[in-house]
Amino acid sequence: MTESHEPQSEKDIYQLEKADAGQTVDLDEDEPENSKIEAVRLVVPITDDPALVCITFRFWVLSLLFSIIGSVIYQYYFFRVASGSFSIYFVNLASYALGTGMARVLPTNKFTIGGYSMSLNPGPFNIKEHAVIGIAVSTAATSAYAIDILTVTDLFLHHRVNALGALILIFTTQCLGYGMTGALRKYLVYPAEMIWWSNLVQVVFYNAMHNTDEFKTKKMIRGWSYMKYFWVFCGGMFVWEFIPQFLAPMLGFFSWVCWIAPFDFNMWGIFSTYYGGGVLGLSFDWTSIGGSTMWLPLSAQLCNFAGVIVSYWIMLPIFWVLNTWDMKTFVRPLTPRLYFSNGTRFYVQDFLNDDFSLNEDLYEAAGDKAMMTPLYALGFFFSFVALAACVSHVIVFNSSTILKSWRSAVGDKNEDIHTKMMRVYPEIPQLWYAGFYVIMLGLSMMVCEVYGLQLPWWGMIVACILAWLLTLPICAMTAITGYGPGLNVITELVCGYMLPGKPIANMAFKCYGYMAMAQCMTLLSDLKLGHYMKIPPRAMFVSQLWGTIVGGVFNYVVMIAIIDAQRPFLDGTVDDPAGLWTGASPSIFWGSAQIFGALGPQRMFSSDGLYGYVYYGFLIGAILPIILWVLSKKWPTVPWHKINWAIIAGGMGAYPNGYINGVTGSLIVCLVWQCWLYRYHKNWWSKYTFILSAALDTGAAFTGLFLFVFISGGVSDKLKFDAPSWWANYVFEDGNGEFYAIDRCGSSGNWTGGLP
């Protein structure tokens, strides 16, 4: 018999690959089979206990509690000037403490509901139970994209979709990706090459917490435990945030350069962090900085900061001083609002029919056409650059990896060790996913037809086809490289040509087309986390669906409460003098709907118009990474691949609504943590960074929630208290104040035309 030299196992393949790469292979013959991906091999255990129960009474209680808190906080910050988040690290820590406590005190009695029996206390709080709680909460702790549609129609079109229609819209946009997830899981979850890098951090975190000896013996500063360290810094940030968020909001918009000449129009336009370009502005509000600056890759952050600095700290001042494209005519340098050429506000509502479609005759009779501010128009150009540059960068720098992973994903006979280990659990039948997808698609068509969203059934089909075509390659790139483009601008563009003059249809098409891909990506990433943690697929499905339902309900409840309490500040009728509440996010969403939907890309971006240049963004974005690739061939020792034009372009268009108050602080934190601590004190960095980031983010988020519920009247007008008036809490009343806004920069009434 002829001796075969073909590799017979995954270990043989791994050895050959390492040898081909010139790396030393030193594997013991008795070493157990493991992943061929080094990072996964280092952090993901290859052990499992199938007897561990995931869906328990503790799961239902804790996932409900934290899902409510997370969805409320995210929805709250949707309407705030300063952004915030609900840290999953806090959920992991707090659910661990509460879960272990419940395991000690709950009785072991069983209860039965409809033939389903469950024990109140099935035993010790285990790692799988812990992980499904985190997965449910991460699914819930967001602001559903459909909230944008509901907010826009309520604030700007004065039409509130009833509760039933609103909830169906939220659930269908969030759940349409489930069916896609089922069809794509074997390509984007099961292969070892589909790493989904962010999950590795979670795997380490869960395993560290449940390794009892290490978790309890590893001490922090002053001998504190992990939990004590977390709560001390979380509590400290909770107290501190009352100053910039309530007592002294000027510290959130510290326009110190503007104070040199606060009533100079040019100084205001360039340096005001509230209404202007925010150059060199500071913020002492942690929600404007964020804990991710402490641990995100340095090269990616520097690319983002480079884009922001070039666009807002260099281009904007030059455009403003030279009055490029009549920038000063619109008074505010950064806003998503539309204007006439003389600088007066353009309200598309004045040109809509009763069904909210554009009345073309009325619009043409107006003579003057709608215009964007220069940097808002450039924002669309930058988004096209980012999309094309992302695809081009991956092709020229990662093509070999992608092709290899693609072949593995569609036909490799050598399964990943973790995929083999998951065979012990019953899989969810593909028919379940297909049936769920059909139901969600039918409900999506129904809600668009019945509730006046202007999107016909065939338009929904086109949105789904677009999502199906682009989800697989985009998610594959994200799983392998950690970055993938979005579909929001592309969906707007396609629908704008397909259904011109229909702004609500454009929002609905964008929401369904974009969210089908985005939600599918989120669910696939969670499935990979479940894959690493050896969580049964059916438990994964239950946790994901449960989080989606709870999050959607409380997103809607909080949205209604905030709109009813803060409507004048959100719809632009009145600017919040305290600088806390804003309708910037829905304004951007509505501005895009006007541009791509009501007016249509044929008008706004015609080749002979003012903004025809935006389409060149596709060409420029495709070429720039190729130039870097050519340079990498000539000077291979230079890490050209770290210059990512997709991230740079994303930074250049990151602030279409202004409020550039956190850039300087974020840059300082990034440089301190990534350039100094990581380089010279790596042990300290690895020990404290992630837990400190989680503590600070969580403390700041809880301050905002506390203020909303108990101070600012979010629940009831009876619970509304004004902060004392002093120099750091300046508020003008009836336009008679000396300064225009909270950053004490700009005149409240000396400039011709005032501020729109």
Long-range contacts (C-beta under 8 A, 24 or more apart in sequence): 9-33, 9-414, 10-36, 10-414, 10-416, 10-417, 13-414, 33-417, 34-417, 35-192, 35-416, 35-417, 35-418, 36-192, 36-416, 37-192, 37-193, 37-195, 39-195, 39-197, 39-200, 40-192, 40-195, 40-200, 40-418, 40-532, 43-200, 43-203, 43-204, 44-200, 44-203, 44-418, 44-532, 45-207, 46-417, 46-418, 46-421, 48-421, 48-424, 48-534, 50-424, 50-425, 50-534, 52-126, 52-127, 52-128, 52-129, 53-122, 53-123, 53-126, 53-128, 53-129, 54-128, 54-129, 54-131, 54-132, 54-535, 54-536, 54-539, 54-543, 55-132, 55-539, 55-542, 55-543, 56-118, 56-119, 56-122, 56-129, 57-106, 57-118, 57-119, 57-120, 57-121, 57-122, 58-99, 58-102, 58-103, 58-106, 58-121, 58-125, 58-129, 58-133, 59-129, 59-132, 59-133, 59-136, 59-543, 61-102, 62-95, 62-98, 62-99, 62-102, 62-133, 63-132, 63-133, 63-136, 63-137, 63-543, 63-546, 63-547, 63-550, 64-550, 66-91, 66-94, 66-95, 66-133, 66-137, 66-140, 66-141, 67-136, 67-137, 67-139, 67-140, 67-141, 67-546, 67-547, 67-550, 67-551, 67-554, 68-140, 68-550, 68-554, 69-141, 69-705, 70-137, 70-140, 70-141, 70-142, 70-551, 71-140, 71-141, 71-142, 71-143, 71-550, 71-551, 71-552, 71-554, 71-555, 71-558, 72-554, 72-558, 72-705, 73-141, 73-701, 73-702, 73-704, 73-705, 74-141, 74-142, 74-143, 74-555, 75-143, 75-147, 75-554, 75-555, 75-558, 75-559, 75-562, 76-558, 76-562, 76-704, 76-705, 76-708, 76-714, 77-143, 77-287, 77-701, 77-704, 78-143, 78-147, 78-559, 78-585, 79-562, 79-566, 79-570, 79-581, 79-582, 79-583, 79-585, 80-287, 80-580, 80-581, 80-582, 80-704, 81-252, 81-576, 81-579, 81-580, 81-581, 81-582, 81-584, 81-659, 82-245, 82-252, 82-283, 82-285, 82-287, 82-288, 82-580, 82-659, 82-661, 82-662, 83-287, 83-288, 83-290, 84-287, 84-697, 84-700, 84-701, 84-704, 85-290, 85-697, 85-701, 86-141, 86-697, 86-698, 86-701, 87-291, 87-693, 87-694, 87-697, 87-698, 87-701, 88-134, 88-137, 88-138, 88-141, 88-202, 88-694, 89-205, 89-690, 89-691, 89-693, 89-694, 89-697, 89-698, 90-230, 90-234, 90-694, 90-695, 90-697, 90-698, 91-133, 91-134, 91-137, 91-138, 91-141, 92-130, 92-134, 92-202, 92-205, 92-206, 92-209, 93-209, 93-226, 93-227, 93-230, 93-694, 95-130, 95-133, 95-134, 95-137, 96-125, 96-130, 96-209, 97-227, 99-125, 99-129, 99-130, 99-133, 100-124, 100-125, 126-210, 127-206, 127-207, 127-209, 127-210, 127-533, 128-533, 128-534, 128-535, 128-539, 130-206, 130-209, 130-210, 131-202, 131-206, 131-529, 131-530, 131-533, 131-535, 132-530, 132-535, 132-539, 132-540, 132-542, 132-543, 133-543, 134-202, 134-206, 135-526, 135-529, 135-530, 135-535, 135-540, 135-543, 135-544, 135-547, 136-543, 136-544, 136-546, 136-547, 136-550, 137-547, 138-526, 138-547, 139-522, 139-523, 139-526, 139-543, 139-544, 139-546, 139-547, 139-548, 139-551, 140-547, 140-548, 140-550, 140-551, 140-554, 141-551, 142-551, 142-555, 143-555, 144-170, 144-173, 144-174, 144-551, 144-552, 144-555, 145-173, 145-174, 145-511, 145-514, 145-515, 145-518, 146-170, 146-173, 146-174, 146-511, 146-515, 147-555, 147-556, 147-559, 148-507, 148-511, 148-585, 148-586, 148-589, 149-453, 149-504, 149-507, 149-508, 149-511, 149-589, 150-556, 150-559, 151-559, 151-563, 151-570, 151-583, 151-585, 151-586, 151-589, 152-507, 152-586, 152-589, 152-590, 152-593, 153-504, 154-563, 155-563, 155-567, 155-570, 155-571, 155-583, 155-586, 155-590, 156-349, 156-571, 156-586, 156-590, 157-349, 157-356, 157-504, 159-356, 159-452, 161-451, 162-451, 163-556, 165-447, 165-450, 165-451, 166-556, 167-552, 167-553, 167-556, 168-443, 168-446, 168-447, 169-447, 169-451, 169-453, 170-552, 170-555, 170-556, 171-440, 171-443, 171-548, 171-549, 171-552, 172-440, 172-443, 172-444, 172-447, 172-512, 173-444, 173-511, 173-512, 173-515, 173-519, 174-515, 174-519, 174-548, 174-551, 174-552, 175-436, 175-440, 175-519, 175-545, 175-548, 176-437, 176-440, 176-441, 176-444, 176-464, 176-512, 176-515, 176-516, 176-519, 177-467, 177-515, 177-516, 177-517, 177-518, 177-519, 177-520, 177-521, 177-522, 177-523, 178-433, 178-436, 178-437, 178-440, 178-519, 178-520, 178-523, 178-544, 178-545, 179-433, 179-434, 179-436, 179-437, 179-438, 179-440, 179-441, 180-437, 180-467, 180-468, 180-471, 180-516, 180-517, 180-520, 181-433, 181-520, 181-523, 181-524, 181-527, 182-428, 182-430, 182-432, 182-433, 182-434, 182-436, 182-437, 183-430, 183-433, 183-434, 184-471, 184-472, 184-475, 184-520, 184-524, 185-524, 185-527, 186-409, 187-409, 187-410, 187-472, 187-476, 188-409, 188-472, 188-475, 188-476, 188-479, 188-524, 189-524, 189-527, 189-528, 189-531, 190-415, 190-416, 190-419, 190-531, 191-405, 191-408, 191-409, 191-412, 191-416, 191-419, 192-408, 192-416, 192-417, 192-418, 192-419, 193-401, 193-404, 193-405, 193-408, 193-409, 193-479, 193-480, 194-405, 194-409, 194-476, 194-479, 194-480, 194-528, 195-479, 195-480, 195-528, 196-478, 196-479, 196-524, 196-525, 196-528, 196-529, 197-482, 198-482, 198-525, 199-525, 199-528, 199-529, 199-532, 200-532, 201-690, 202-529, 203-529, 203-532, 203-533, 205-690, 206-533, 220-687, 220-688, 220-691, 221-688, 226-691, 229-688, 229-691, 229-692, 229-695, 230-691, 230-694, 230-695, 231-695, 232-695, 233-692, 233-695, 233-696, 233-699, 234-695, 234-696, 234-698, 234-699, 234-702, 235-699, 236-699, 237-286, 237-695, 237-696, 237-698, 237-699, 237-700, 237-703, 238-699, 238-700, 238-702, 238-703, 238-706, 240-286, 240-699, 241-285, 241-286, 241-287, 241-699, 241-700, 241-703, 241-704, 242-703, 242-707, 243-284, 244-283, 244-284, 244-285, 245-285, 245-287, 245-580, 245-703, 245-704, 245-707, 246-707, 246-711, 246-723, 247-723, 247-724, 247-728, 247-729, 248-726, 248-728, 248-729, 249-578, 249-579, 249-580, 249-723, 249-728, 249-729, 249-742, 250-727, 250-728, 250-729, 250-730, 250-742, 250-743, 250-744, 251-283, 251-284, 251-285, 251-728, 252-283, 252-284, 252-285, 252-288, 252-579, 252-661, 252-742, 253-281, 253-283, 253-579, 253-661, 253-741, 253-742, 253-743, 254-281, 254-282, 254-283, 254-284, 254-661, 254-743, 255-281, 255-743, 255-744, 255-745, 256-280, 256-281, 256-282, 257-281, 258-743, 258-745, 258-746, 259-744, 259-745, 262-739, 262-744, 262-745, 262-746, 263-746, 263-747, 263-750, 265-328, 265-751, 266-320, 266-321, 267-745, 268-740, 268-745, 268-746, 268-747, 269-320, 269-328, 269-333, 270-316, 270-317, 270-320, 270-321, 270-333, 271-745, 272-741, 272-743, 272-745, 272-746, 273-659, 273-660, 273-661, 273-743, 273-745, 274-579, 274-658, 274-659, 274-661, 274-741, 274-742, 274-743, 274-745, 275-332, 275-658, 275-740, 275-741, 275-745, 275-746, 275-755, 276-332, 276-333, 276-334, 276-658, 276-745, 276-746, 277-312, 277-313, 277-316, 277-317, 277-320, 277-333, 277-334, 277-658, 277-660, 278-312, 278-655, 278-658, 278-659, 278-660, 278-661, 278-663, 279-312, 279-313, 279-316, 279-317, 279-660, 280-313, 280-664, 281-660, 281-661, 281-663, 281-664, 281-743, 282-661, 282-664, 282-665, 283-661, 283-662, 283-664, 283-665, 284-665, 285-661, 285-662, 285-700, 286-696, 286-697, 286-699, 286-700, 287-700, 287-701, 287-704, 288-661, 288-662, 288-665, 288-666, 289-662, 289-665, 289-666, 289-669, 290-662, 290-666, 290-697, 291-692, 291-693, 291-694, 291-696, 291-697, 292-693, 293-666, 293-669, 293-670, 293-673, 294-669, 294-670, 294-673, 294-674, 294-689, 294-692, 294-693, 295-673, 295-689, 295-690, 295-693, 296-670, 298-670, 298-674, 298-675, 298-678, 299-639, 299-642, 299-644, 300-644, 300-647, 301-670, 301-674, 302-670, 303-642, 303-643, 303-644, 303-647, 303-648, 303-651, 304-647, 304-648, 304-650, 304-651, 304-654, 305-651, 305-663, 305-666, 305-667, 305-670, 306-648, 306-651, 307-382, 307-647, 307-648, 307-649, 307-650, 307-651, 307-652, 307-653, 307-654, 308-651, 308-652, 308-654, 308-655, 308-660, 308-663, 309-663, 310-648, 310-652, 311-375, 311-378, 311-382, 311-651, 311-652, 311-653, 311-654, 312-375, 312-655, 312-660, 312-663, 315-375, 316-375, 319-374, 319-375, 324-374, 325-374, 325-610, 327-373, 327-374, 330-371, 330-373, 330-756, 331-751, 331-753, 331-754, 331-755, 331-756, 332-373, 332-658, 332-755, 332-756, 333-373, 333-375, 333-658, 334-373, 334-375, 334-376, 334-655, 334-656, 334-657, 334-658, 334-660, 335-373, 335-376, 335-656, 335-657, 335-658, 335-756, 336-376, 336-584, 336-587, 336-588, 336-590, 336-591, 336-592, 336-656, 336-657, 337-373, 337-572, 337-587, 337-591, 337-756, 338-370, 338-371, 338-372, 338-591, 338-594, 338-595, 339-370, 339-371, 339-372, 339-373, 339-756, 340-368, 340-369, 340-370, 340-371, 341-368, 341-369, 341-371, 342-368, 343-753, 343-756, 344-756, 345-756, 346-370, 346-371, 348-503, 348-594, 348-598, 348-599, 351-598, 352-503, 352-598, 355-452, 355-454, 356-452, 356-454, 356-502, 356-503, 356-504, 357-454, 357-501, 357-502, 357-598, 358-500, 358-501, 358-502, 358-503, 358-598, 358-599, 358-600, 360-501, 363-599, 369-603, 370-594, 370-599, 370-604, 371-610, 372-595, 372-604, 372-611, 375-656, 376-591, 376-656, 377-610, 377-611, 377-614, 378-652, 378-653, 379-653, 379-656, 380-489, 380-595, 380-605, 380-611, 380-614, 380-617, 380-653, 381-613, 381-614, 381-616, 381-617, 381-653, 382-617, 382-649, 382-650, 382-652, 382-653, 383-489, 383-617, 383-649, 383-650, 383-653, 384-489, 384-614, 384-615, 384-617, 384-618, 384-621, 385-617, 385-618, 385-620, 385-621, 385-624, 385-645, 385-646, 385-649, 385-652, 386-485, 386-621, 386-645, 386-646, 386-647, 386-649, 386-650, 386-653, 387-485, 387-486, 387-489, 387-490, 387-618, 387-621, 387-646, 388-617, 388-618, 388-619, 388-620, 388-621, 388-622, 389-621, 389-622, 389-624, 389-625, 389-644, 389-645, 389-646, 389-649, 390-477, 390-483, 390-484, 390-485, 390-621, 390-646, 391-485, 391-622, 392-621, 392-622, 392-623, 392-624, 392-625, 392-626, 393-625, 393-628, 393-641, 393-644, 393-645, 393-646, 394-477, 394-481, 395-625, 396-625, 396-626, 396-628, 396-629, 397-625, 397-629, 397-632, 397-641, 398-477, 398-480, 398-481, 401-480, 401-481, 402-476, 402-477, 402-480, 405-476, 405-480, 406-476, 409-476, 418-531, 418-532, 418-534, 419-531, 421-534, 422-531, 422-534, 422-537, 425-534, 425-536, 425-537, 425-538, 426-536, 426-537, 426-538, 427-537, 428-537, 428-538, 428-541, 444-512, 448-508, 452-504, 453-504, 453-505, 453-507, 453-508, 454-499, 454-502, 454-503, 454-504, 454-505, 454-508, 455-499, 455-502, 455-504, 455-505, 455-508, 455-509, 455-512, 459-495, 459-498, 459-499, 459-505, 459-509, 460-509, 460-512, 462-494, 462-498, 462-509, 463-491, 463-495, 463-509, 463-512, 463-513, 463-516, 464-512, 464-513, 464-516, 466-490, 466-491, 466-494, 466-513, 467-512, 467-513, 467-514, 467-516, 467-517, 467-520, 470-517, 471-516, 471-517, 471-520, 471-521, 474-517, 474-521, 475-517, 475-520, 475-521, 475-524, 478-521, 479-524, 479-525, 479-528, 483-644, 483-646, 483-647, 484-521, 485-646, 486-514, 486-517, 486-518, 487-513, 487-514, 487-517, 487-518, 488-514, 489-592, 492-592, 492-593, 492-595, 492-596, 492-597, 493-596, 493-601, 495-596, 495-597, 496-595, 496-596, 496-597, 496-600, 496-601, 496-602, 497-600, 497-601, 497-602, 499-597, 500-597, 500-600, 500-602, 501-597, 501-598, 501-600, 502-597, 502-598, 503-590, 503-593, 503-594, 503-597, 503-598, 504-593, 504-597, 505-597, 506-592, 506-593, 506-596, 506-597, 506-598, 507-589, 507-593, 507-597, 510-592, 510-593, 561-714, 561-715, 562-708, 562-714, 565-712, 565-713, 565-714, 565-717, 575-741, 575-755, 577-731, 577-732, 577-733, 577-737, 577-741, 577-742, 578-723, 578-729, 578-731, 578-742, 579-741, 579-742, 579-743, 580-712, 582-657, 582-659, 584-657, 584-658, 584-659, 585-657, 587-657, 588-656, 588-657, 617-649, 621-645, 621-646, 621-649
